């Protein structure tokens, strides 16, 4: 069994010697059940980053307050979402859209490459439930 390195970070920007992972937004504005949301995970790598045969693989993970974290989406290796920047960096952007439900929690992007996994800091969806109060007024 090969050794795999899993790296956990705090803050919305994760920096290693080869990669920078930025997840936005870190906190959502209040949302209601049924609202659409789009989360973004950006991965920057320098031109001297080592090339791996598997490229970058992206996962979105949902961590609920009362449940174990689970992978809810895997983007696989998507080279077409990457662009070369003038300062010899490569930038890969991954978007994830979903409809909010009442039990939503915190969402993390995880980028796997070269036997390492980099996690963004997460986006907590602040779901607001409507309360309806009915008054029956009689004369």
ZIDA-V205437 format. One line per field, one symbol per residue. burial: b if it has 16 or more other ideal C-beta (glycine too) atoms within 10 Angstrom, else e. Layout:
# ZIDA-V205437
burial = ???
This chain:
# ZIDA-V205437
burial = eeeeeeeeeeebebeeeebbbbbeeeebeebeeebebebebbbbbeeebeeeeeebbbbbbbeeeeeeeeeeeebeeeeebeeeeeeeebebebebebebeeebbbbbbbbbbeeeebbbbbbebebeeeeeeeeeeee
